[in-house]
Amino acid sequence: MKFAFIIDSIEKLDPTHDSSVAMMEAAQMLGYEVYITTIEQLSVVKGKAYAHLYPVTLKPVTLVDNHWVAEENWYLLGESAFLPLESCYSVFMRKDPPVNTPYLYATYILDLIDRQKTKVINSPQGIRSANEKMYALQFSSVIPETIVTQSKKVIADFLEEKEAIILKPLNGKAGEGILFLQQGDRNFNSLIEISTKQGQEPIMVQEYLPSAKEGDKRIILLNGKPIGAVNRIPTGKEFRGNMAVGGRVAQTNITERELTICATLAPKLKQDGLFFVGIDVIGGYLTEVNVTSPTGIREIDRLNNVNLGKEVILATEIENGE
């Protein structure tokens, strides 16, 4: 049986970090045929979603001195075949943001897959409805005080009240474009103009949580249940804990408060078909819900001697009724 992964170009992936590679390795280990494609290679033929699928053979990473090590030539691609995605057992939509126009068109193509035949993770409709910043606003009881606006005055009033705030572009990833702003900063006007593109686009503005210095926790949820977590701690003068900007990772536990957050989200995640999700929690507050290509598996596996990729694939078997 086939597992298909819609990813960015495979040569751009880091096998020691990317969760997509961890899941592909797990599917291969469990005896599935693993195929990859990109959104540019999706089509609709006779009302069905098709793709140029490339069989891929992976050389799994190994743990050396508590670090993942990959071989230089860690994957081997076979010849592509133009196949209906319904011929696959499961299809994982794992392209990185931004969720732009080509990305949205790809989700419309994936809507045409017969869900009785093939599980699509995550649901294309769920991805469209779950902007990774805005989605958290539905859970007001567990998020820090947050506004979304492009109004400089509204942001100025919020900053005056909170004294320190975080500015986030609504379509960013990996900490890109996130800014820390304190009351009295002489760059206020310029930063707001840059962030909102001269007042043309709204941004998310959250109160700054001082506990961010202690880490930004990534929790992986599988069908609404937490299966692992890693703490990402800012280093040097950087205020962001994201691994992509140099955040240090550390082993962590999931607290009672965080279990409450997960339980609060679970019904909505299941309703929206968001099967594999990474949430970000700072100081007991939900800050983001990541649904496109959440990462963290490799770090959790390394720190806790587990195999979350295998857990995801096995859960997919259960979801498909095996």
N, C-alpha and C positions, 0 to 999 in steps of 0.2 A: 504494500500500500504506500501511497505517496503523501508526503508532507511538502507543501509549497510555502516558501517564505518570500514575501515581497519586501525587498530591502533596498538600501542605497547600493551603489556599485560595490561589489564584495571586496575589491582591492582597497577600498577606503575604510573598511571595518578593522577594528583592533580585536583580534581573537582573544587577547588576555583581558579585555574589558567589556566587549559588547555582549549584551544578553541574547541578542539574536543568534550569535555564534554558539553560545552555551546551549540554547534550545535546539539548534540544528545538530550539534554533537550528540545531545541526548536522544533525539529522534533516530539518528544513525545507530547509536549504541543499542537502542531498543528494536532494531531490525527494520526500520522504515526506510524507504527510498526518499532521499532529500533532494528537493529541487529549489532553485532560486529564480527570481525574475525581478524586474523593476517596473515602476508604474508606466514608463514609456513603452513597455512591451505588452501592455494589456490591450485587448480588443473586444468588440462585440460582434459575433457572427451568428446569424439566425436566432437572435434573441438570447444568446448564451455568452457568458464571460469566458474569454479565451486568453491565453498568454503564451509567449515563447518561454518555455520552461527549460532550464539548464540543470541536468543532474550534477550534483556536487559531492565529492568525496572529501571528507575532512580528516586532518591529522589532529587529534585532540591535544589541547594544551596539557602541560604537566606542571606539577607544583614542585618548585625547586627553591629551597631556603625561604619558604613562605611567600613566594612570588610565582605567578603564573608565567610560564615560558612557552612560547610557540615556535615551531619550526619556521624557517624562512619561507619555504613553499608549503604553506599550511592547508591549501585547498587545491583540488584538481577538478576542473570543469569538463563535462562531456558535451556532446553535440546537442543543440537545442531541438525541441520538438514543439510544434504549435498545437496545444491541447486545450480542451475545455477544463476550466478549473474545477468543475464538478467531478472530474476524474480523480481528484485528490481527496484523501481522507480528511485533511484539515488544511486550511489556508491561513497563514499568519500575516496580517498587514503590519509591517514593521519599519516602514519608511520614516525617517526622522522628519520633524517639522522643518520649515513652516507649513501649516495647512493652507496652502495657496490654491489657486484655481486648478492647476494640473492635479494636485492632491485630491481636491474635491471631486473632480471628474473621475478619478480612479475609484473613489468610494461608490460613485453611481454605477460604475461597471461591476463592482463587487456585489452590489445589490442584486444582480441578476443570477447569482449563484443559488441553486436550489438548496436551502438549508436542511432539507430532509436527507440530502445526500452528503453534504459537506459542511463542516463547522468552520465559520469564518471568525477569526480572533484578531482584533476586536470587531464587534458589529460595525459595519460601515455607517449605518444610521447613528449608532452610538457615538462614533468618532466625530461625526458632523455636529452632533448636539453637545459635545463635551469639550468646548474650548478649555485648554488646560489651566487657564487662569480663572475664567468666568464660572466654570462648573462648580467650583468650591463655594460660590455665593449662595447656593441652594441649602447649604448646611450652616446657617448663621449661628447656631448654638456652639459650634466648635471652631470657628475661624476668628482671627483677630479682627479688630474694627477695620473695615475696608470700604473704599469708595472706588467707583469707576467713572472717569470724567476726562474731558479735554479742556475744561475750563481752568484757566490759571488762577482765578479768584477762588474757586471751590478748593483747589489744591492748597492755596495760600492759607485759607481759613482752617483747613484740616491740619496743616503743618503748625499753625499757631496753637491749635488745641493740643497736638500730640508732641510737639517739640522736635521729634525725629521721625522720619517716614522712609518708606521704601517705594520706589517707582519701578513698575514692571510693564514692559511692552506686552500686549495681549497675545502676540503670536511668536514669542521668543522660545528659546530652548537653552538648556545647559547653562543657565545663568546669564545668557547674553543680554546686554542692554539694561540690566538691573542696576539701579542707582540708589545710593544712600544720601539722604538730604536732611540737614539739621537746620533748625531755626537760626536765622541770621546769616546763612550762607549767601555770599555776594553773587554766586553763580545761579541763584534761584531762577531768575527769568530765562536765562540761556538754557538751563537744564530742562525746564518745562517746555520751552519752545522746541528743543531737539527731541524730547521724548514724545511730544504730541504732534510732531511734524507741523509746527506753527499753528497748533490748535485744530488740526484737521482730523486727528485720530485720538480716540479715548485711550487712556492707560489705566492700569490698576494701581491704586495707591493704598498701601497698608501701613498701619502703625508699626514702627520699628520695635521688635522684640529683643531686649538686651540679652536674653538667653541664647540668641543666635550665635554668640561667641562660644557657647558650649557645644554647638553643633546643630546641623540641619539633618534630621533623621529621615531616611528613605525607608518606607515600609512597603513591601510587595504584598499585594492582595491577589488571591486566586479565587475567582468566583465569589468575591466578597469576603473571603477569610484571609487574615494575615498569615503568611508562611515564612517570613523572615524580614530582618531589618539590618541597616547599617547606618552608623552615624558619620556624617561628613562635617569635618571641623575646619573652619577657616585657618589659613596659615599666613604668616608674615603680616603685611598691612592690608591684606584682602579681607573684606567683610563677608564675601560669599563663600559658602562651604561646598559648592558644586565641584565634583571631581574634575570636570572639564576645565576649571580655572585653578586647579591645584589644591583643592580641598583634601585634607588628610582623612583617611577612613579609619574607623575604629569599631570594634565589636560593641554591640549594645543589646539591651533587652527591650521588649515591647511592654510598656507600662499599662497599668489599669486604665489610665486616662486615654491612652492611645488605642486600647481595645474598645473603649467606648466610642472613640472617633470612627474606628473601622465598622463597628456595629451600626453607627448612625448612617454611614455611607452605603452599607451592603445592599439594602433593598433597592435603592435607586440604581446602583451599579448593575445589579442583576436585571432589573427592568430594562435598562438601556443596552444590555448585551455586552457590557464591559467586563470581560472575563479575566484579563491580565492587566493589572493596574499598579502603578507606583504612586503612593501619596507621600507628600513632604510635610513633616511636622516639626515645628519649632516651639519649644517651651510649652508643650501640651496644646498647641493650636495648629489646625490644618491650614496650610498655606497654598498648596497646589494639589491637583489631581492629574496625574500624567497617564494618558491613555494611548498615545500614538506608538512610541517605542521606548517605554520606561526601561531604565537600566538599573544595575545593582546586583544582579545575580552572581557575577564573578566574585565580587567583593564579599558578599554574604557567604558564598560557598567556601572561599578561602579562609575566612575568619572563624567559621563555625563547623567546618568539615562536613558539609552537607552537599546535596546536588539538587538545587532548585529547578534546573532545566529538566531533569528527569521527572520531578514532581509535576511540572507543568504538562509535559507530554502525557504522563499517566492520567492526569486529571482530564485531559482532552479525550482520552479513550473512554473514560466514564461518562463525560458529557455527550459523547457520540453514541452511547448506549452499548459499549462493548462489555 
